[in-house]
């Protein structure tokens, strides 16, 4: 009998949401109650962070977005120093237990509205190995299907909390399952009326155009501001690239030098096929990869 090798156990830290203690949690023991809003309502926020070289990558931008998401949902301010310290301790444990100071991994922060019976927010973080499909797509690129998001966002609604990275990913996961049924790896959401490009299921769309131009859909109106995309633009701008966030339409993706899906842990996956059409490999693909890696160094 052949037993498949189990992945190493994740490192889990429970975080006191008001800036108190942090403590290590046994991954084989439960830590979320049955009436937690994360379970019953998907009511909470999260961040996913790349761990590389024993360090959480792009940490400040993740801290900024985490705090912004919490504020939009009326959750307590996570506290930069508190979450930074907890993350550094968890990452150190992760690397030490794997015997590799340069171990790559994924750190996820979660902050929920907490138990219905207490009203006290729940918070924890995990550090674990990157999934094999993430590494594979990073290396080989992805096939993408475009689709409508399935709902529209009315910015005039006073309670709408657009821009918060929330736990409610049911529709996103449904879209990814649909993509798999079409033989694709991922989706790019587009406006069904205008063909305006929005974003990937869990990523920002990065378009490389001739003349040293980088473009990405402008945040807002259905587009989440991406931490990885922001880091790439800052780095590329310092090297003389012309970077701009603007409205992009589907037809432009087929005419671009290359199209990439960029995100925290997958980093960058080149779109090799879009709606069944093969996108030719660009001559400057190594340069683009070097640019992206440099932004996260």
C-alpha positions, 0 to 999 in steps of 0.5 A: 500500500502506498501512502501519499505524503502529507504536507507539513502541518501549518503554523497557527497563531491565535491573535488577541484582536485588541493588541494583547497576547498571541499564542501558538495553536495546535493545528489538530485542535479547533479554535473557531466556535460554531457561532463565529460570524466567519462560519455563519455569515462570512463576516470578516476580512483577511490578507494573504502574504508571501513568505520568502527568505524568512520574511513576509513580503510586501508587508506594509501594503498588506498591513495598510489594506488589512486595516482599511478592510477592517475599518470598512467593516466596522471591525477593530483596528488590527494594529500594525505592531501587533500583527507584525510581531505575530507574523514574524514569530510565526514565520520564524517558527515555520522556517525553523521547523522546516530546517530552511531559513529561506523556506517559501510559504503563505501567511494568511491573516484572518479577522472576524466579527467573532461569536454571536454570543460574545460579540468579541472579534476572532483573529488568527494567522497561519503560515503554510506551504504554497499549494502545488498548483500555485507553483505550477501556474507561476512557472507555466502560466495559465489558461483563462476564461472571461466571464461576467462577475454575476452582480453589479456594484452601485457606488451610491449605496451607503452601506456598500463596502467596496474595497474590503478584502472579505471572507465571503468568497463563495461566488469567486470559488464558483467562478473558478470551478466553472473555469475548470469545467471550461478547461481553464485555470482561472477567470478574468471578470469583465463588465458584460455591457462594456467589456471593461476588464475588472480583475482575476478571481484572486488577482490583478490584471497586468497588461504589458504594452509596447513602448515600455508601458504597463497598464492595470484596471483602475481600482474601484467600480468592481476592482480591488486595489492589489498590493502586488500590482502596486509594488510592481508599479512603484518599482517599474516607475523607478526604472522608467516604465510608463505605468498607469491604472485606467479603464482597459477593455477586453479587445486590448488584452488580445493586442498586448505584448503580454498579459499577467495575473499578479497576486501575493503568493502566485506572484505572476502567471502569464496568460497563455490562452484567453477564451481559447485563443493562444496568446503568443509568448513575448520576447521580453518575458524574462525581463518582465519576470525580472521586473516583477521579482525585483518589485518583491525583493 
